[in-house]
């Protein structure tokens, strides 16, 4: 059986009977006769070559195949209801928010940003990470609702984008407390020859840091360069080296005292942006997040 042979009208009738658990109630809801509903389901079973219901006395009971088909039908028609709600501006029901974030962005920052939604049972989150250009392309194709990034992107008439500044954070020099507490180092002047882990060359901070060291005539001993902030966090925690990063990346380790801040530079700032496209249909939960306009420490 091919997809074009699947009758979604029949599938919808099956879905309502399965959800209500009764032919008569489903027929009343659908404003048709019980025999018409039975006929639609029978045709679906013939197409699928599987029984979807079995009878136990007067009750209809889903077969194993029926339970599988119901799971897919829930998803199909749930998305349909979500689509209509978004097009009609309705806030009822489930809202799916699709968030993309660049791979070099702190996972802690992302979680802090979406935290207001985590306790909302009406919101389903889809979270993706990747390279900025690929994420922006998915945004333009309406496969994502927002992209979180630490750099801006160009916009033009063929690809109109809104780039909203969310906030910024100074960059810190951190190290394991067992080696570096209490100690204070100047950035970059005291870093010459010291073992250090840095964000990778693709990270927006890296060029700023390298330029600052070159200007001061300072050459740290590079031990690791890491694009992924989650991995840089682990290296900061376990290596014994100094690490240059936004404190939000290691917020839990700083609170626990595993890591300490050894130095800080206001000259180095990571900036956070929410990239969206002009939309006729607003996503209310996204608008609420964007109105927060702050970096959560």
C-alpha positions as CSV (number, residue, x, y, z in Angstrom):
1,X,0.0,0.0,0.0
2,X,1.4,3.4,-1.0
3,X,0.8,6.7,0.9
4,X,-1.5,8.1,-1.8
5,X,-3.8,5.1,-1.3
6,X,-4.3,5.9,2.4
7,X,-7.7,7.5,2.9
8,X,-7.3,10.1,5.7
9,X,-11.0,10.5,6.0
10,X,-11.3,6.8,7.0
11,X,-8.3,7.3,9.3
12,X,-10.1,10.2,11.0
13,X,-13.2,8.2,11.6
14,X,-11.1,5.4,13.1
15,X,-9.3,8.0,15.3
16,X,-12.6,9.4,16.7
17,X,-14.0,5.9,17.5
18,X,-10.7,4.9,19.1
19,X,-10.6,8.0,21.2
20,X,-14.3,7.9,22.3
21,X,-14.4,4.1,22.6
22,X,-17.9,3.9,21.2
23,X,-19.4,3.8,17.7
24,X,-22.6,5.6,18.6
25,X,-20.8,8.5,20.4
26,X,-18.4,8.9,17.4
27,X,-21.3,8.9,15.0
28,X,-23.1,11.6,17.0
29,X,-19.9,13.7,17.1
30,X,-19.4,13.3,13.4
31,X,-23.0,14.0,12.5
32,X,-23.4,10.7,10.6
33,X,-24.9,7.3,11.1
34,X,-23.3,4.4,13.0
35,X,-23.4,2.3,9.9
36,X,-21.5,4.9,7.9
37,X,-18.8,5.1,10.6
38,X,-18.5,1.2,10.6
39,X,-18.3,1.2,6.8
40,X,-15.4,3.8,6.8
41,X,-13.5,1.8,9.4
42,X,-14.1,-1.5,7.6
43,X,-12.7,0.1,4.4
44,X,-9.6,1.3,6.2
45,X,-9.0,-2.2,7.6
46,X,-9.4,-3.7,4.1
47,X,-6.8,-1.2,2.8
48,X,-4.4,-2.0,5.7
49,X,-5.2,-5.7,5.5
50,X,-5.3,-5.7,9.3
51,X,-8.1,-5.7,11.9
52,X,-8.1,-2.5,14.0
53,X,-10.8,-3.5,16.5
54,X,-12.0,-6.6,18.1
55,X,-15.4,-7.0,19.9
56,X,-15.6,-8.1,23.5
57,X,-19.3,-8.3,24.2
58,X,-20.6,-4.8,23.3
59,X,-17.2,-3.1,23.7
60,X,-14.8,-2.3,20.9
61,X,-11.2,-3.1,21.9
62,X,-8.2,-2.0,19.9
63,X,-6.0,-4.8,18.5
64,X,-2.2,-4.5,18.6
65,X,-2.3,-3.0,15.1
66,X,-5.1,-0.7,16.2
67,X,-3.0,0.6,19.0
68,X,-0.1,1.3,16.7
69,X,-2.4,3.0,14.1
70,X,-3.9,5.1,16.9
71,X,-0.5,6.3,18.1
72,X,0.2,7.6,14.5
73,X,-3.3,9.0,14.2
74,X,-2.9,11.0,17.4
75,X,0.3,12.5,16.0
76,X,-1.2,13.3,12.6
77,X,-4.4,14.9,13.8
78,X,-2.7,16.5,16.8
79,X,-0.4,18.3,14.4
80,X,-3.5,19.2,12.3
81,X,-5.2,20.8,15.3
82,X,-2.0,22.6,16.1
83,X,-1.7,24.0,12.6
84,X,-5.3,25.3,12.6
85,X,-4.7,26.8,16.0
86,X,-1.7,28.7,14.9
87,X,-3.3,29.9,11.7
88,X,-6.4,31.0,13.6
89,X,-4.4,32.7,16.4
90,X,-5.9,30.3,18.9
91,X,-4.0,29.8,22.2
92,X,-6.0,26.6,23.0
93,X,-4.5,23.1,22.8
94,X,-0.9,22.2,22.3
95,X,1.8,24.6,20.9
96,X,5.0,23.2,19.4
97,X,8.0,25.5,19.6
98,X,10.9,24.5,17.3
99,X,14.2,26.0,18.5
100,X,17.5,25.8,16.7
101,X,20.8,26.7,18.3
102,X,24.3,27.0,16.9
103,X,26.6,24.2,18.2
104,X,29.0,26.7,19.8
105,X,26.3,28.1,22.0
106,X,26.2,27.1,25.7
107,X,23.6,24.5,26.5
108,X,23.1,26.1,29.9
109,X,22.2,29.3,28.2
110,X,19.7,27.6,26.0
111,X,18.1,25.8,28.9
112,X,17.9,29.1,30.9
113,X,16.2,30.8,27.9
114,X,13.5,28.1,27.5
115,X,13.1,27.5,31.3
116,X,9.8,29.5,31.5
117,X,8.2,26.9,29.2
118,X,9.4,23.8,31.0
119,X,6.5,23.8,33.4
120,X,3.9,24.5,30.7
121,X,2.1,21.3,29.8
122,X,0.6,22.9,26.7
123,X,4.1,23.4,25.1
124,X,6.0,20.7,23.2
125,X,9.6,21.7,22.5
126,X,11.7,20.6,19.5
127,X,15.4,21.5,20.1
128,X,18.0,21.2,17.3
129,X,21.7,22.2,17.0
130,X,24.0,22.7,14.1
131,X,25.9,25.2,12.0
132,X,24.4,28.6,11.7
133,X,23.8,28.7,8.0
134,X,22.0,25.3,8.0
135,X,19.8,26.4,10.9
136,X,18.9,29.7,9.2
137,X,18.0,27.8,6.0
138,X,15.6,25.7,8.0
139,X,14.2,28.8,9.6
140,X,13.5,30.4,6.2
141,X,11.8,27.2,5.1
142,X,9.6,27.4,8.3
143,X,11.0,24.2,9.7
144,X,12.2,26.2,12.8
145,X,10.5,29.0,14.7
146,X,13.7,30.7,16.1
147,X,17.5,30.2,15.9
148,X,19.6,31.1,18.9
149,X,23.1,32.3,18.0
150,X,26.1,34.2,19.2
151,X,26.5,36.2,16.1
152,X,24.3,38.1,13.7
153,X,23.5,37.1,10.1
154,X,23.1,39.2,7.0
155,X,19.6,39.8,5.7
156,X,18.3,40.9,2.3
157,X,15.1,41.1,0.4
158,X,15.2,37.5,-0.7
159,X,15.9,36.3,2.9
160,X,14.3,38.8,5.4
161,X,15.4,38.0,8.9
162,X,14.9,39.6,12.3
163,X,18.0,39.4,14.5
164,X,17.0,40.4,18.1
165,X,19.8,41.1,20.6
166,X,19.0,39.1,23.8
167,X,21.9,40.2,26.0
168,X,25.6,39.7,26.5
169,X,28.0,38.3,29.1
170,X,31.6,39.0,29.9
171,X,34.1,36.2,29.3
172,X,35.8,34.6,32.2
173,X,39.0,32.6,32.9
174,X,38.1,29.6,35.1
175,X,40.1,26.8,36.5
176,X,39.7,23.9,39.0
177,X,39.5,25.2,42.6
178,X,42.0,22.6,43.8
179,X,44.7,24.3,41.6
180,X,43.7,27.9,41.2
181,X,41.9,29.1,44.4
182,X,42.4,31.7,45.6
183,X,44.1,33.4,42.7
184,X,43.5,36.3,40.4
185,X,45.1,36.7,36.9
186,X,44.9,39.6,34.5
187,X,43.6,38.8,31.1
188,X,45.5,38.5,28.9
189,X,48.7,39.8,30.5
190,X,49.3,36.9,33.0
191,X,48.4,34.1,30.6
192,X,51.8,33.8,28.8
193,X,53.0,30.2,28.8
194,X,50.0,28.9,30.8
195,X,48.1,25.8,29.8
196,X,44.7,26.9,28.4
197,X,41.7,25.5,26.6
198,X,39.8,27.8,24.3
199,X,36.6,27.9,22.2
200,X,37.3,26.6,18.7
201,X,38.1,28.8,15.6
202,X,34.4,28.9,14.6
203,X,33.3,30.4,17.9
204,X,32.6,34.1,17.8
205,X,34.8,34.7,20.8
206,X,38.0,33.1,19.4
207,X,39.0,35.9,17.1
208,X,38.5,38.4,19.9
209,X,40.7,36.5,22.3
210,X,43.4,35.9,19.8
211,X,43.5,39.5,18.8
212,X,43.7,40.6,22.4
213,X,46.6,38.3,23.1
214,X,48.5,39.4,20.0
215,X,48.1,43.0,20.9
216,X,49.5,42.3,24.4
217,X,52.3,40.2,23.1
218,X,51.1,37.2,25.1
219,X,51.2,33.6,24.0
220,X,49.4,31.1,26.2
221,X,50.1,27.4,25.7
222,X,47.1,26.1,23.8
223,X,46.1,22.6,25.0
224,X,42.7,22.3,23.5
225,X,40.3,24.2,21.2
226,X,36.7,23.1,21.4
227,X,33.6,24.1,19.4
228,X,31.1,22.4,21.6
229,X,30.5,24.2,24.9
230,X,29.3,21.1,26.7
231,X,32.7,19.5,25.9
232,X,34.6,22.6,26.9
233,X,32.8,22.5,30.2
234,X,34.0,19.0,30.8
235,X,37.6,19.9,30.0
236,X,37.4,22.9,32.3
237,X,36.2,20.7,35.1
238,X,38.6,17.7,34.6
239,X,41.8,18.9,32.9
240,X,43.4,21.2,35.5
241,X,44.0,23.8,32.7
242,X,42.6,27.3,32.6
243,X,39.7,27.7,30.3
244,X,38.3,30.8,28.6
245,X,34.5,30.8,28.4
246,X,31.3,32.6,29.4
247,X,30.5,31.8,33.0
248,X,27.0,30.5,32.0
249,X,28.7,27.5,30.5
250,X,30.0,26.3,33.9
251,X,27.4,27.9,36.2
252,X,26.7,24.7,38.1
253,X,30.4,24.0,38.7
254,X,31.0,27.6,39.9
255,X,28.1,27.3,42.4
256,X,29.4,23.9,43.6
257,X,32.9,25.3,44.0
258,X,34.4,22.7,41.6
259,X,35.6,25.6,39.5
260,X,36.6,29.1,40.4
261,X,36.8,32.3,38.4
262,X,40.4,33.3,38.1
263,X,40.1,36.3,35.9
264,X,37.6,38.2,33.7
265,X,37.7,40.6,30.8
266,X,35.0,43.1,30.0
267,X,36.7,43.6,26.6
268,X,35.6,40.1,25.6
269,X,31.8,39.7,25.4
270,X,29.7,36.9,24.1
271,X,26.5,38.3,22.6
272,X,23.3,36.3,22.3
273,X,20.8,36.7,19.5
274,X,17.4,35.3,18.6
275,X,16.9,35.1,14.8
276,X,13.4,34.9,13.4
277,X,11.6,35.5,10.1
278,X,8.7,37.9,9.6
279,X,5.6,36.0,10.4
280,X,2.0,36.6,9.7
281,X,1.0,34.1,12.4
282,X,2.5,34.8,15.8
283,X,3.7,32.1,18.1
284,X,2.6,33.4,21.4
285,X,5.0,31.3,23.6
286,X,7.9,32.5,21.4
287,X,6.8,36.1,21.8
288,X,6.8,35.7,25.6
289,X,10.4,34.4,25.5
290,X,11.6,37.2,23.2
291,X,10.0,39.9,25.5
292,X,12.2,38.6,28.3
293,X,15.2,40.3,26.6
294,X,17.8,39.2,29.1
295,X,20.7,36.8,29.6
296,X,20.0,34.5,32.6
297,X,23.1,34.1,34.7
